[in-house]
């Protein structure tokens, strides 16, 4: 059942399906249906929490906030602390679901696909990628052996998200390369040379690749950096994704200095990284101006209005793209400082795309 659901999701997100919807004038209606399903799903999640007597605020208040602001229960209770905020402050926040709706309704699937398909992303933005990689189903066994025997590698699903399904292989400890190859082919996995980060970023959590999410607003003529945050792994995790248990902290886009404590999606705050004990707030991201320039340059290469770039400074000091996201997570841009960005964001969306968001 899960496999069939996953396959259906792949089909409805293809450019061909999107083209059909657009040709019959159903793209907006389809986006609205997906929002309705998302709200039903979130309401069911919240009800289970409240039925156990563990919910923040009240079920009725959450139901009202979901209707007005489209917030998930996690956003409502843990990230934005809505139970403690009056309605006029709640109005300043934008939910993840609202921004997904913008993407579903206004961004062509052919543009979204550049970011959803990691193989296509690496090919399209190859000038910003400085590591070796291969897509297992398209690689021979010899090519696969050559890569995993020369480098530690990160293996990830071709179309995965939220840090799910990712694992690391070590060049000196792969016992059965043929079995690994067959597994990667069957799972449609992307295999990438492990990126060695610069010492400054690696120090926070050496086990993971600690990356910088840079969110741009753009069209094909101009771009600007809207917001940014630093992402760190924790414990034994090799991923830094905020929705996979990572810690994130907001970066001031004018200075490149982290201006908040670390936080996770459960609302827990960390003045110091829990493993390395390094102080988070006040750290200045190296090469910040170059990072902003690089992301802005890449943003004008597509018609994706809002893009979240996951970048690192590699061991050689180069700005390297890990991946891009066509629907960046604005929950992790609003929770560290508890400041909503809706009005500023909607104003820039209108300026860059002409779309009037409500």
C-alpha positions in Angstrom: 0.0 0.0 0.0 2.8 2.4 0.9 4.6 1.6 -2.4 1.4 2.3 -4.4 0.9 5.6 -2.6 4.5 6.6 -3.3 4.1 5.7 -6.9 0.9 7.8 -7.2 2.7 10.8 -5.6 5.4 10.5 -8.2 2.9 10.5 -11.0 0.9 13.5 -9.9 4.1 15.5 -9.5 5.3 14.9 -13.0 5.5 17.6 -15.7 3.2 15.6 -17.9 0.4 15.5 -15.3 1.0 19.2 -14.5 0.7 20.0 -18.2 -2.6 18.3 -18.4 -3.9 20.2 -15.4 -2.8 23.5 -16.9 -4.3 22.8 -20.3 -7.8 22.2 -18.8 -7.5 25.0 -16.3 -7.5 22.7 -13.3 -4.1 23.6 -11.7 -5.5 25.9 -9.1 -8.4 23.5 -8.3 -5.9 20.7 -7.8 -3.7 22.8 -5.6 -6.8 23.6 -3.4 -7.6 19.9 -3.2 -4.1 19.1 -1.9 -4.4 21.9 0.7 -7.7 20.4 1.8 -6.1 17.0 2.2 -3.2 18.6 4.1 -5.5 20.3 6.5 -7.5 17.1 7.1 -4.2 15.2 7.8 -3.0 17.8 10.2 -6.3 17.9 12.1 -6.1 14.1 12.5 -2.6 14.4 13.9 -3.7 17.1 16.3 -6.7 15.2 17.5 -4.6 12.2 18.4 -2.4 14.5 20.5 -5.3 16.1 22.3 -7.1 12.8 22.8 -4.0 11.8 24.8 -4.3 14.9 26.9 -0.9 16.2 25.7 -1.9 19.0 23.4 -0.8 22.7 23.8 -3.6 25.3 23.8 -6.8 23.6 22.9 -8.2 21.5 20.1 -10.7 24.2 19.2 -8.1 26.9 19.1 -5.8 24.7 16.9 -8.7 24.0 14.6 -9.4 27.7 14.3 -5.6 28.4 13.7 -5.5 25.7 11.0 -8.5 27.2 9.2 -7.2 30.7 9.3 -3.4 30.2 9.0 -3.0 26.7 7.6 -0.5 25.8 10.4 0.5 22.2 11.2 0.1 21.2 14.8 3.9 21.2 15.1 4.0 24.9 13.9 1.1 25.8 16.2 2.4 24.2 19.4 6.1 23.9 19.2 7.6 26.2 16.6 5.5 29.4 16.6 4.0 29.0 20.1 0.6 30.1 18.8 -1.2 29.3 22.1 0.6 32.3 23.7 0.2 34.7 20.7 -2.8 37.0 20.0 -4.5 36.9 16.6 -2.7 40.0 15.2 0.7 38.4 15.8 -0.4 35.1 14.4 -1.3 36.9 11.2 2.4 37.7 10.7 3.4 34.1 10.2 3.2 32.1 7.0 2.8 28.3 7.2 4.6 25.6 5.3 1.3 24.5 3.7 0.6 28.0 2.4 3.9 28.1 0.7 3.4 24.6 -0.8 0.1 25.9 -2.2 2.0 28.8 -3.9 4.4 26.2 -5.5 1.6 23.8 -6.5 -0.5 26.6 -8.1 2.0 28.8 -9.7 5.3 27.0 -10.4 5.4 24.7 -13.4 6.2 21.1 -12.5 9.0 21.2 -15.1 10.7 23.8 -13.0 10.0 22.0 -9.7 11.5 18.9 -11.2 14.9 20.5 -11.5 15.0 20.5 -7.7 12.9 17.4 -6.9 15.1 15.1 -9.1 18.6 15.2 -7.5 20.2 13.8 -10.6 18.7 16.6 -12.7 19.8 19.2 -10.1 23.4 18.1 -10.1 23.5 18.1 -13.9 21.7 21.5 -14.2 23.9 23.2 -11.6 27.1 21.3 -12.4 29.2 24.5 -12.3 28.4 24.8 -8.5 29.2 21.1 -7.8 32.8 20.1 -7.1 32.4 16.4 -6.2 32.1 13.1 -8.1 28.7 11.4 -8.2 26.7 8.8 -10.1 23.1 7.6 -10.3 23.3 3.9 -9.6 20.7 2.7 -12.2 22.7 4.5 -14.9 26.1 3.3 -13.8 28.0 0.1 -14.5 29.3 -2.0 -11.7 32.9 -0.9 -12.5 31.9 2.7 -12.3 30.2 2.1 -9.0 33.2 0.2 -7.6 35.6 3.0 -8.7 33.6 5.7 -6.8 32.9 3.8 -3.6 36.4 2.4 -3.3 38.1 5.8 -3.7 35.9 7.9 -1.5 33.6 7.8 1.4 30.2 8.3 -0.1 26.8 9.6 0.8 23.9 7.5 -0.6 20.5 9.1 -0.9 17.2 8.5 -2.8 17.0 10.2 -6.1 13.8 12.1 -5.1 14.0 12.0 -1.3 13.4 14.8 1.1 13.7 15.8 4.8 16.9 13.8 5.1 15.1 10.5 4.8 16.8 7.3 3.5 20.3 8.7 3.5 23.3 6.7 4.6 27.1 6.9 4.4 29.6 4.3 3.1 33.2 4.2 4.0 35.7 3.3 1.3 37.7 1.0 3.6 34.8 -0.9 5.1 32.5 -1.9 2.2 32.4 -5.7 2.5 30.1 -6.7 -0.4 30.3 -4.0 -3.1 28.2 -6.1 -5.5 25.4 -6.3 -3.0 25.6 -2.6 -2.3 25.5 -1.9 -6.0 22.4 -4.1 -6.6 20.7 -2.5 -3.6 21.4 1.0 -4.9 20.2 0.2 -8.4 17.0 -1.3 -7.0 16.4 1.7 -4.7 17.2 4.2 -7.5 19.9 5.8 -5.3 22.2 8.6 -6.0 25.8 8.0 -4.8 28.0 11.1 -4.1 31.5 11.6 -3.0 31.4 12.7 0.7 31.9 16.4 1.0 34.6 17.4 3.5 33.5 20.7 5.0 35.7 23.6 6.0 37.0 23.3 9.6 34.9 26.2 10.9 31.6 24.7 10.0 32.6 21.1 10.7 33.6 21.9 14.2 30.0 22.2 15.4 29.2 18.5 14.6 31.9 16.6 12.7 29.7 13.6 12.1 27.4 15.5 9.8 27.9 17.9 6.9 26.7 21.1 8.5 25.2 23.2 5.7 23.8 26.7 5.2 20.3 27.1 3.8 20.0 30.3 1.7 16.6 31.3 0.5 16.4 33.5 -2.6 13.5 35.3 -4.2 14.1 35.7 -7.9 13.1 35.8 -11.5 15.4 35.4 -14.5 16.5 39.0 -14.4 17.4 39.5 -10.7 17.6 37.8 -7.3 18.1 38.6 -3.7 18.7 36.7 -0.5 15.5 36.7 1.6 16.7 34.7 4.6 19.2 32.1 5.8 19.9 29.6 8.6 22.8 27.4 9.6 22.0 23.6 10.0 23.8 21.3 12.3 23.4 17.6 13.0 23.4 16.1 16.4 24.3 12.9 18.2 25.2 10.0 15.8 23.2 11.5 12.9 25.0 12.1 9.6 22.4 14.5 8.3 21.7 18.1 9.4 18.1 18.4 8.1 15.9 20.3 10.6 13.0 17.9 9.9 15.2 14.9 10.7 16.2 16.0 14.2 18.8 18.6 13.3 19.5 21.9 15.0 19.2 25.2 13.1 19.9 28.9 13.9 19.1 32.0 12.0 21.7 34.0 10.1 21.5 37.7 9.6 21.6 38.1 5.8 23.3 41.5 6.0 26.2 40.4 8.1 26.4 36.6 7.9 26.4 36.4 11.7 24.2 33.9 13.5 21.6 35.9 15.4 19.7 33.3 17.4 20.4 30.3 19.6 20.1 26.9 18.0 16.6 25.4 17.9 14.9 22.2 16.7 11.5 21.5 15.4 10.3 20.5 18.8 11.0 24.0 20.0 14.0 23.1 22.2 16.7 25.8 22.3 20.4 25.4 22.4 22.7 28.3 23.2 25.6 25.8 22.8 25.7 22.8 20.5 24.8 19.8 22.7 27.7 17.7 21.5 30.5 20.1 20.7 29.5 22.7 23.2 30.4 25.4 20.8 28.4 28.7 21.2 26.0 29.1 18.3 24.8 32.7 18.5 27.4 35.2 17.3 29.3 32.8 15.0 30.1 34.5 11.7 29.7 32.3 8.6 32.9 32.4 6.5 32.8 33.7 2.9 29.3 35.1 3.5 29.3 37.6 0.7 30.5 35.0 -1.8 27.8 32.6 -0.6 25.1 35.2 -1.3 26.5 36.1 -4.7 26.7 32.4 -5.7 23.2 31.6 -4.7 21.8 34.7 -6.3 23.6 33.9 -9.6 22.1 30.4 -9.6 18.6 31.6 -8.7 18.3 33.5 -12.0 18.9 30.3 -14.0 15.4 29.0 -13.5 11.8 30.4 -13.2 11.5 29.2 -9.6 10.5 32.2 -7.6 11.5 30.9 -4.2 14.5 28.6 -3.8 16.2 27.2 -0.8 19.9 26.4 -1.6 21.8 24.0 0.7 25.4 25.1 0.4 28.7 24.3 2.2 32.2 25.6 2.1 34.2 22.6 1.2 37.7 21.7 2.3 39.2 23.6 -0.6 37.3 26.8 0.3 34.9 26.5 -2.6 31.2 27.3 -2.3 29.5 23.9 -3.1 25.8 23.2 -3.6 24.5 20.1 -1.8 21.0 20.4 -3.3 18.2 22.9 -3.9 14.7 23.1 -2.7 11.8 24.5 -4.8 9.7 24.9 -1.7 11.9 26.1 1.2 10.8 25.6 4.8 9.7 28.9 6.2 8.9 27.3 9.6 12.6 27.1 10.3 13.1 30.8 9.2 10.4 32.0 11.7 10.8 29.9 14.8 14.4 30.8 15.9 13.6 34.5 16.6 9.8 34.0 16.8 9.3 36.6 14.1 6.8 36.1 11.2 7.9 36.9 7.7 4.6 36.7 5.8 4.1 40.4 4.9 7.7 40.9 3.7 7.6 37.6 1.8 4.3 38.2 0.0 5.5 41.7 -1.0 8.6 40.2 -2.7 6.6 37.4 -4.3 4.4 40.1 -6.0 7.5 42.1 -7.0 9.4 39.2 -8.5 6.5 37.1 -10.0 3.4 39.3 -10.1 1.5 36.9 -8.0 -0.8 38.5 -5.3 -0.8 36.2 -2.3 -3.6 36.3 0.3 
